[in-house]
Amino acid sequence: MSLLWRVLAFDNPIFSISHKKGLFLHIRCAIMHIMNWDDLRLLAAVRRGGSFSAAAGQVGLCHSSVSRRMRALEARLGARLFSPMASKLSLTTLGEKLAEAAAEMEELADAALLHAVGQDATLRGPIRFTTVDATARNLMPTIERFLERYPEIEIDLLVGQGFSNLTRGEADVVLRATNNPPPTYVGRHVATHGFSVCATPGLAERFPQAAPLDAYPWVVWGEGMTDRWMAEHVPRAHIVCRANTALMVEEAVRAGIGVGHVAAWGASYLEDLIRIRPPDTSLDLGIWLLTHRDLRTSARVRTFMDFVANDVQVQRNLIEGRA
């Protein structure tokens, strides 16, 4: 116990050393004698997320499990890591230093793992690939062809709306629709999403062919992607539904709930939708295929990215709404 206090609780000069190796070696000595590394990673997640609930979401545990493990960690240390009187969760000085040290160690471990994976020249093993739900659906034929050609590679498909943290190993390859890809990621622009106003034939038949857009009921994007377009082109829109993912907007339009902006790529797969307005380039979103710079030399990552990029570019006329 005294070793941890000497390293963490006081103004130890170790924390002013810029060389990460020195920090890692000193902290590791304390940790190996006192606590479980998983608990330290969990403490770092609490600091990063600002709450037990946010940390639980990061590591895949429930709120009560995070709380219980943090209280058990405090008991083993015989010291408080969280301020008891704070109106919101905050770390004590000791908790802050310990979480900072854990984050440094986590960063070093993740960097070492990325470097090791980047040196892998084999075409076997897993690839953690993340994209949004609608794009995952559209890419299933591509993934099927890829796995047929490279049967020793396993695709771990992760569907989510946000950018995964590649540095922490949350994914190996990211495909995202954005006009501002993170500068820390590397990759390529493979196509551009076009968005058309679509409806079911049954809904469209209820209105004259030349009906103004504000005559229709509307399904809009809950995250505000189309708000400016709607304010400019349909200021008196009758909005009946909002959805926060591309697939759910698409499904709501397919259900006949209203008209809405559907990605041309998704609409190209669906026979039960018709386009009532062509794509508007002001809504275009670039499609980026990205990875961490340390993974560029991994044979399986590079092969997968090349395969997906080539397959997507073959479909560019459909994706961009020109077909």
Secondary structure as the mmCIF struct_conf table of DSSP 4:
data_model
#
loop_
_struct_conf.conf_type_id
_struct_conf.id
_struct_conf.beg_label_comp_id
_struct_conf.beg_label_asym_id
_struct_conf.beg_label_seq_id
_struct_conf.end_label_comp_id
_struct_conf.end_label_asym_id
_struct_conf.end_label_seq_id
HELX_RH_AL_P HELX_RH_AL_P1 SER A 2 LEU A 4
HELX_RH_PI_P HELX_RH_PI_P1 TRP A 5 ALA A 9
BEND BEND1 PHE A 10 PHE A 10
HELX_RH_3T_P HELX_RH_3T_P1 PRO A 13 SER A 16
HELX_RH_AL_P HELX_RH_AL_P2 LYS A 20 ILE A 34
HELX_RH_AL_P HELX_RH_AL_P3 TRP A 37 GLY A 49
BEND BEND2 GLY A 50 SER A 51
HELX_RH_AL_P HELX_RH_AL_P4 PHE A 52 VAL A 59
TURN_TY1_P TURN_TY1_P1 GLY A 60 GLY A 60
HELX_RH_AL_P HELX_RH_AL_P5 HIS A 63 LEU A 77
TURN_TY1_P TURN_TY1_P2 GLY A 78 GLY A 78
BEND BEND3 ALA A 79 ALA A 79
BEND BEND4 LEU A 81 LEU A 81
STRN STRN1 PHE A 82 PHE A 82
TURN_TY1_P TURN_TY1_P3 PRO A 84 MET A 85
BEND BEND5 SER A 87 LYS A 88
STRN STRN2 LEU A 91 LEU A 91
HELX_RH_AL_P HELX_RH_AL_P6 THR A 93 GLY A 118
TURN_TY1_P TURN_TY1_P4 GLN A 119 GLN A 119
BEND BEND6 LEU A 123 LEU A 123
STRN STRN3 GLY A 125 THR A 131
HELX_RH_AL_P HELX_RH_AL_P7 ASP A 133 ARG A 149
TURN_TY1_P TURN_TY1_P5 PRO A 151 GLU A 152
STRN STRN4 ILE A 153 VAL A 159
BEND BEND7 GLN A 161 GLY A 162
HELX_LH_PP_P HELX_LH_PP_P1 PHE A 163 SER A 164
TURN_TY1_P TURN_TY1_P6 LEU A 166 GLY A 169
BEND BEND8 GLU A 170 GLU A 170
BEND BEND9 ASP A 172 ASP A 172
STRN STRN5 VAL A 173 ALA A 177
BEND BEND10 ASN A 179 ASN A 180
TURN_TY1_P TURN_TY1_P7 PRO A 183 THR A 184
STRN STRN6 TYR A 185 HIS A 193
STRN STRN7 PHE A 195 ALA A 199
HELX_RH_AL_P HELX_RH_AL_P8 PRO A 201 ALA A 204
TURN_TY1_P TURN_TY1_P8 GLU A 205 ARG A 206
BEND BEND11 PHE A 207 PHE A 207
TURN_TY1_P TURN_TY1_P9 GLN A 209 ALA A 210
HELX_RH_3T_P HELX_RH_3T_P2 LEU A 213 ALA A 215
BEND BEND12 TYR A 216 TYR A 216
STRN STRN8 PRO A 217 TRP A 221
TURN_TY1_P TURN_TY1_P10 GLY A 222 GLU A 223
BEND BEND13 GLY A 224 GLY A 224
TURN_TY1_P TURN_TY1_P11 MET A 225 THR A 226
HELX_RH_AL_P HELX_RH_AL_P9 ASP A 227 HIS A 233
TURN_TY1_P TURN_TY1_P12 PRO A 235 ARG A 236
STRN STRN9 HIS A 238 ALA A 243
BEND BEND14 ASN A 244 THR A 245
HELX_RH_AL_P HELX_RH_AL_P10 ALA A 246 ARG A 254
TURN_TY1_P TURN_TY1_P13 ALA A 255 GLY A 256
BEND BEND15 ILE A 257 ILE A 257
STRN STRN10 VAL A 259 VAL A 259
STRN STRN11 GLY A 260 ALA A 263
HELX_RH_AL_P HELX_RH_AL_P11 ALA A 264 ALA A 267
TURN_TY1_P TURN_TY1_P14 SER A 268 TYR A 269
TURN_TY1_P TURN_TY1_P15 GLU A 271 ASP A 272
STRN STRN12 ILE A 274 ARG A 277
HELX_RH_3T_P HELX_RH_3T_P3 THR A 281 LEU A 283
STRN STRN13 LEU A 285 HIS A 292
HELX_RH_3T_P HELX_RH_3T_P4 ARG A 293 LEU A 295
TURN_TY1_P TURN_TY1_P16 ARG A 296 THR A 297
HELX_RH_AL_P HELX_RH_AL_P12 ALA A 299 VAL A 314
TURN_TY1_P TURN_TY1_P17 GLN A 315 GLN A 315
HELX_RH_AL_P HELX_RH_AL_P13 ARG A 316 ILE A 319
TURN_TY1_P TURN_TY1_P18 GLU A 320 GLY A 321
#
